[in-house]
Amino acid sequence: METCRKSIPHHHARGRAVALTLIVLVGLNGCATWRNLRATSPLSPAESLNLGVSYERDGKLALALREYERAATGSTKSIAMTYQGNIHVARNEDAKAERKYRAALKVNPDNVMALNNLAWLLVQQNRSLDKAEALIRHALEQNPVPRAPYENTLKTILDALHSAASK
């Protein structure tokens, strides 16, 4: 009887090892499948854009950036790239922000937010002020609503140009 008791746990231990191996193998395959599912979003680009805005509002910048990257296709591409630029500004990654704003403008040269934000970035860095002025004037030609933030950017650029000229 004692021998029988010893053999049952041993048999169960071997069965548990096989079951554990199967679970691990299925689990690893499941993880790969999960990674693939995460890489492709079930959301539309517009939904990803809206989700990114929510994440950004909550201060979850990495999650917002991920959603903006997913949204950067089709009709939402230019605005999603602009929003990516905004995330990079918030992270003090100005070179990345500038690249995103310029990329957004390649997709849509009349994107007033990208025009304004690139102009603002340039004036904050006190460089390419003439280019910054041209960008914001182009944005104002698009009649953005509300207009005040764009006019404020223009005023800041003109003040910087005046300051640079008087030196």
Long-range contacts (C-beta under 8 A, 24 or more apart in sequence): 41-67, 41-70, 43-67, 43-70, 45-70, 45-71, 45-72, 45-73, 45-74, 45-75, 45-76, 45-77, 45-80, 46-71, 46-75, 46-76, 48-76, 48-80, 49-76, 49-79, 49-80, 49-83, 52-80, 52-83, 53-83, 56-83, 56-86, 56-87, 61-87, 61-90, 61-91, 77-104, 77-107, 77-108, 78-104, 78-105, 78-107, 78-108, 78-111, 78-114, 79-104, 79-111, 79-113, 81-107, 81-114, 82-111, 82-113, 82-114, 82-117, 85-114, 85-117, 85-118, 86-117, 89-117, 89-121, 94-121, 94-125, 97-121, 109-138, 110-138, 110-142, 112-139, 112-142, 112-144, 112-150, 115-139, 115-142, 116-144, 116-149, 116-150, 116-153, 119-153, 119-157, 120-153, 120-156, 123-153, 123-156, 123-157, 123-160, 126-160, 126-164, 129-157, 129-160, 129-161, 129-164, 130-161, 132-157, 133-157, 133-158, 133-161
